[in-house]
């Protein structure tokens, strides 16, 4: 497998495509098995892609979010669990850049590029059961977090906890294998089977002051608020990739194995008029989603490059662009991953194919962020020109 040398130009997408080919060979087997994609994670480690966003001055590739997001999309066509883990690695990695000091930014970028490190998280802001208590020159974490995607087999965890005294969240970076951290490995949902999105128990886990990001990091700046948009744009690319993967698998099956309906008047499923009508409609919707996603990615990259000079309006417009794309990919993806069976037929429901994995993966994700609330906020923007308040979902 091709690996990245940061001393010479490299085609990162070609490296990713080699991984896509490898992941596709075991995607069905691993969907059945669930658990941790240890071998696949190690392939990503060895590929050098974990340092894509690390600036060259800190030993990384110095590439852009556009490349990262394109790789997320390509991974998701064959394995949306790996796509999720890969994308969220970067969400966690850049958090010290957005919330921390210059020294923390430098430290974590350099460590990630040099070792390399795979990031996971215990950040779920809706779960308030993890509490931080300060004792002298340390904090201690006790409690539980759920939906800790990528925690298993990670090297570092981005953690958010509730201050005992109620002074907002404590945000810190700690080694996953630190004493007192118990990754439960209890994720067993119908979709996204290998994202390791289960729980973590913390038993008086020590946190050094130098590992805490939210003091004196400027969480209130427009650039720091952009973090929620990172998770949104990543998942938008996961959704699009799932839809594209389902569409391609449907095409292959229709061409090779589907049968024309007896009343169609044709001998080939590829000429069945209603199959053609379905494919035409799915294509139009998929193309619309692609246009919106690619625009949103460019808008996000532009906002990211403005860094601390980003204005409230620029961030708001970026949020709306991403939300528009996410609504479209949710709707189109759920349609295609279900409608694909209309153009494949009953034999395609055999468990040997597990074509339902595309719908299961997408449905599992989309339930975490109801599209109706996105539409409400988009409607308020379209009608009243009002941006939504910054939150975990905008």
Secondary structure, 3 states (H helix, E strand, C coil): CCCCCCCCCCCHHHHHHHHHHHHHHHHHHHHHHCCCCHHHHHHHHHHCHHHCCCCHHHCCCCCCHHHHHHHHHHHHHHCHHHHHHHHHHHHHHCHHHHHCCHHHHHHHHHHHHHHCCCEEEECCCCCCCCEEEEECCEEEEEEEECCCCCCCCCCEEEEEEEECCCCCEEEEEEECCCCCEEECCCCCCCCCCCCCCCCEEEEEEEEEHHHECCCCCCCCCHHHHCHHHHHHHHHHHHHHHHHHHHHHHHHHHHHHCCCCCHHHCCCCHHHCHHHHHHHHHHHHHHHHHHHHHHHHHHHHHHHHHHHHHCCHHHHHHHHHHHHHHHHHHHHHHHHHHHHHHHHCCHHHHCCCCCCHHHHHHHHHHHCCCCHHHHHHHHHHHHHHCCCCCCCCCC
